[in-house]
């Protein structure tokens, strides 16, 4: 029986939803064709899908470039190395949305730095971007609900990219569900 309280409440109550954040100072979102990763989710579980639920970005500081936010993908397998698709990965600790009693994530999350040996491929445009090159008065937050449109299988890395090089810093947050692969 589903718990009433929002579309993600049942998955949260099962301890399957995790939230990853950058530091408050934010990160520069890399150009989508590059090898830098500053906010990424790597599915290192062999028996679970990572299903992105929602994403939020807020401008913090720096020189703004008019551009769009995207999700970039690269198959990385399960190892890091100089000849592997992923040559470096700095782990962060995502929080379980079941506050205080949830299990740890089975995925690896990079809130600041990881390095690919070759660039990934844009797979998804988030539908928003920086629309002006000057900081605006008021809250500059953009949000996106994936609504089940993207599933990250084992060995896959997804990360936030920008359509053009920018030095602006953004505070980023993403939530995902970790769901057993059917039949496994």
N, C-alpha and C positions, 0 to 999 in steps of 0.2 A: 504494500500500500504506500502510495506517495505521501510525503509530508506536504501539507499546504504551507506556503510561505515563500513562494517564488519558484521560478523555473529550475534553479539549481539546488534547491533546498534538500532534495532527496540525496543527490550525490555528495553534498556537503555533509549531511548527517551520516553517510556511510564512510566518511573520512577520505574520500577520493579526490577532493578539490584542493589545489595548491595555488598559492599566490607568490609571484616573484616580483621584486622591486629593485630599482637602481638605488644608489645612495641619494640622499636629498639633493645634493649638488647636481645630479644628473649626469648624462653621458652624451657625447657627440654621436649622432646616428650615422653610421658609415654609408657611403654610396653603395648601392645594391650590387654593383658589379665588382666590388673589391674583395679583399681577403680578410678584412678586419670584421670582428663580431663584437659588438658592445652590449648586446642584450639578446640572449639566445636560449633556446630550450632544446636539449639533446635527449632523445629517447634511447636510453641505455638499458631498458628493460627488455627481456626477450619474450615476455608474455603479456604486455600491456600496450594499449594505444594511449597516446597523449592527445586529448581533444581540447584545443584552445577554446575557451569560453568567452572571455572579453579582454580588451586591451585599452589602456588609457595612456595618453601622452600629454605632458604639460611643459611649456617653454619655461626655462630657468634663466638662461643668460647667453651671451655671445652674439656673433654676427649671424643673422637669419638669412637663409637662402630660400627663395620661393621654390618649393618642391613638394613631392608627395611621399607619404609613408607607405612602405611595402613590407611584405613578408617574403623572405628569401629562403631557399631550401638548398641543402647539400646532403647527399648520403655520406655519412662519416663512419659507418660501421660501429665498432665498439671499442676501438683503441686510439690512443694518441701517439703520434710519432713523426719523425721528420719526413718519412715517405708516405704517411697516412694522409687522408684528406684533411684531418684536423691535427695541426702541429702543436698547439698550445690551448689550454682551457683553464680558466680560473673559476673555480666553483663558488657559488653563492649558496645560501640556505633558504629555499622557499619555505613559506609558512603554510601549514595546513589550515584550511578555512574552518575546520572544526576546532575552534579556538581552545587551546589548552589541553586537548586530549587526542588530537589526531595523530596518525602515523606519519613517518617520514616519507618524503617523495622517493619514488623509484627512478626518477629521471635526474639528469644533471642540468643545472641552470647556471648560466653565466650572466651576472648582473653588470659586468664591466669589460672583461677582456677574454677573447679567444681568437685564435688565428687559423685560417684555412690555408692550405697549400695552393688552392686554386679557388677562384670565385664561385659562388653559388648561382642559382637561377631564380629570378622572381617568379613566385607562384601565385601571389595574391596581392592585390592593391587594397589597402585599408579604406579607401574611399575618402580620405582627407589628406591635407597637407598644410604647409605653411603658406598662407595666401597673401601675406604682405611681408615686406622686408624690414619693417620696423616693429618694435615691441608695441603692443596695444594696451590701452587702459582696460583694466578688468581681468577676469579670469580667462586664461588662454589654455583651455583643456579640451582635448579631443578624445572621444571614446568610440569604440567599435565593439559590437557584439557579433561573434563569429557565427552564432546560430547553427552550429553543426556543419558548417561548410568546409571544415578542414580537419583531417585526422592525420596525426603524425605516427607512422608505424615504427617499429624497432629499428635502430640504426640511423634514423633520420634526424637532422638538425634543422630547426627553423630559427630565423633571427630577423630582427627589425632592420630594414634598410631604408635609404632615402634615394629618390630618383636622381638627385644632384648632390655633389659634394657640399657639405655645410660644416661650419664650426660651431653652430649653436648647440647649446646643451639642453637636454630634455630629461625630465624625470619620467620614467616609464614604469608601468605596472601591467602584468598580465596574469590571468588566472587560467588554469587548465584542469581538466579531469583526467585521472588515470584509471582506465577501464580495462578489465581483463579482455583479451582477444577471444572472441567466441570460438569454442571448440578446443581451447587449450587449457 
